[in-house]
Every structure is written in C-alpha cells, then in structure tokens.
Amino acid sequence: MKTEKNIVLDYLRAYAIILLMTCHLANAQGHGYEERKQMMQAMRMSVRQNVIPVTNATYQEECGSCHFAYPPGLLPIASWQKMINNLADHFGENAELDDMTQRKLNEYVVNNAAEFSPYPLANRLINSLNHKLIPMRITEIPYIAHKHWKLPFKMVEDNPQVKSLSYCNQCHQGAEKGVYHRHDVLIPNYETLHHCDL
C-alpha cells in the first residue's frame, strides 16, 4: 500500500513530466497535427481526470455572458469549428461576432479542444465518440450521457435550479475551475451524489 509520501512523489513526478512535455510542445509548434496530438495523448496519461478551465478573457466574456463558458476540452475540434462557424444560429439564438473576435475564439477553442487536452477526461470523451458524430452539445457525447443516465428527472429537468444537464456548473461545484470530480457534485435541493464522477 502506498504511503502518503509515495503518493505525493507520484504526483510530483507526473507534474514534472507534464512540465517537460509542455515545454517540448511549446518548442514543437511547427510540428504537424498528428505529432502534436500524440504528445498531448502522452501527457493525458499522467494526470488526474479534469479539464483545463477557461483561461481566455474574450471567450469568457463573449460566451460566458449568456451561459456557462464551457471548457474547450469538453468538445472535439470538429464540434467547436462547426459551432463557431454557425454563430448566426447558435441553438436558436443569433450570437454573431465580428470577424476578428470570431477568429480569436476559433483559435482558442480549437487549440484547447479535447484532442489537445492533457487530461484523461478529454481522452474518455473522444474515445466514446463515433468518429462520424460531431456533437453540438456536451450532453450528446456518449461518455457524458452514460455518466448522467442514472439521474432522476426530478433532480435535473424538474429542478428549477438545474433545468437541464447543460447547466454543468449548477451541480459540479468546481466546473469553473475545470473540476468535474464526484466529490464536488452538489445537486441543488438534494444531497451530494457520488455516482456522477466524470
């Protein structure tokens, strides 16, 4: 059985690997998509499940002003590109932006999409997808649907403080920090649930 000291050392080793690979990735920007993807997949293997929180002020301002600003690592590149290129009909709303802002957002979400996330959660999301499927909603991703299927209707849709699974931050208390761990789930009007671990 591992001691607390060994666990801490394991985490330090994992983060050292991530740091080294991040430096390598930064120096390899000229490399192709497949090489970059392989580097990111290797990084994913050494980190606890999670996603990178939103770090782009423009994205936070433009997208977060209407709804929870979803971390880009929760959707694949194809989904983000399709969404950003069709802002005139963004789930029934016109969310068009000027060309420069749209380009900035596209660059941010594509560079931080699930394929490039260093976290295992993103790998699970990607692996659950049929390669022909381009989900437009995070709730359409099979892995997410599977993790939430046990939730009774009364806890989500009938719960006025939640309304639907698309309001991640209503139950995942650490969502804005990129934390989707079961111990951070608190469904409004209900006790903490431990079977929602992503």
N, C-alpha and C positions, 0 to 999 in steps of 0.2 A: 504494500500500500504506500502511495506517495505521501511524503510529508509536506507540510505547508511550504517549507523551504524549497523542495523539489518542484512544487507547482509554480512557485514564483520564478524559479530559474527557467522552467519550461516557457512561461510567458515572456520572460526577458529574451530568451533565445528566439522565440517566434517573432517578436517585435524587431530584433536585430536583423533577422532575415528579411523582414518586410522593408526595413530602412535601406538595407543594401540593395534589394531588388527595386525599390522606388528610385534610388539614385541611378541604378543601371537603366531603368526605364526612362528616366529623365534624359540620360545621355544617349538613348536609343530612339529619339523621336523620329528620326529619319527612317526607321525600320518600318516594314510593312505591317498590315493589319494582322496577319496570321502570327507573326513573331511577337507582336505586342499582346495579342490575345493569349498566347502560350505563357508569356511572362506573368500576366495577370492571373491566369489559372493556377500557376505555381504559387503565387502569393496567397491566393484564397485558401490553400490547404493548410496554412499555418496560423490562421486567425480564428477567433471565436465568431460564431454567427452574429451578424449585424449588417447594417448598410451604412455607407458614408452619408452623414446628414447633409442637408442643403448648405452649400458654402458660397453660393453666388448671389450677391445682393440684387442684381437685376431679376434673376429668376424668382427669388423670394418676393420681391416687390410686385412683379407682373403676375405671377401665378398665385402667390400666397395672399394677394388682396381679395381673391374670390373664393378660394378653397385652400385646404391644407396643401402646402407645397411639398408634393411627394418627392422623396429622394430619387434621383435618376436611376440608381442601382436597382430599383424595383421593376423596371421595364427594360426590354431589349431595345437595341438601336432602331430596328425597323419600326417599332411602335412609336418611339419618340419622333422619328423623322416623319412618319405619317401624321402624327398629331400636330407637330409644329408647322407642317406644310398645309394644314387644313384648319387654321385658326378661325376662318370665316364661319365655320360650323363646328364649334368646339362643344360637343354634347348639347347641341341645340342653341348655343349662345354664340354671338359674334365676339371673338376675342382677338381680332386682328391687331397687329402691331406694325410699327414702321419697319422697313427693311433691315436697318442696322440692328435694332433690338431683336428682331426675329433671328438674324444671323448669329448674334451673341448667344441667344437662348439655345438655338440649334447646336452650336458648338459645345456649349456647356453640357446639355443633356446627352449628346452623342458621346462625348469624351468620358462621361461618368455613368454611362448606361451599364446594365447588368453584365454585359460581356467583359467589361473592363474593371468591374468591382473586385477588390481583393478579398471580399468576404464570402464565406461558404453559402450564405443565404442566397446570394445572387446566382451562384452556381446551381443551387437547387431549383430556383425559379426557371433558369434557362433549360436545365435538363428535363423539366416537366413539360416543356412546350413541344408540340408537334411543330416541326420546322416550317410547315406551311402556314401555321397560325401566326397572325400578327395581332396580339391582344391590344385593344384600345383602352382597356380598363385593367387595373391591377387585379381586381376581383375575378377576371376572366382567366387568369393564369391557373392552370390545374393545381399546382402546389398550394397556392393561396386558398383556392376553393376547398381543397382537401383538408387543410388545417382549420377551416372555419365551419365545416359542414355540420358539426355537432351543435352549433349554437342555436338555441330555440328562437323562433320568430319573435317571441315576446322580448327577448334580450336585445334584439337588433332593430328590425323594422318597426315593431310596435313600441319601441323605447324612444320617446320623444327627444332624449338627449343623445341618441346614437343615429337613428333613422335608417342607416344602411351601412354595409361593410366598407363603403368608400370613405367613410369618416374614420380613418385609421387612428388618428390622434384622440378620438373620443374614448377609446378603450386602452390603446397602447400608450401608456403614460410617458414613455421615453421616445415616442415616434419622432419628435422634432430633433432629437439628438441622434437619430438613426438606430435606436434601441427597440427591438421587437421581441424581447425575451418574455417568456411566460410569467415571470415574477413581476413584470411591470404591467400586466393586464389588470385593469380595473374597469369593469363594465358599470356605467352609471346605474344606480339603483340596485345593484347586485354585488355580491362578494367577489373577491379576487378569484379568477379561474386559472387553473394551472394546466389546462389541456390545450391552450392556444399557442403554445410555443412554436415560433416560426424557425 
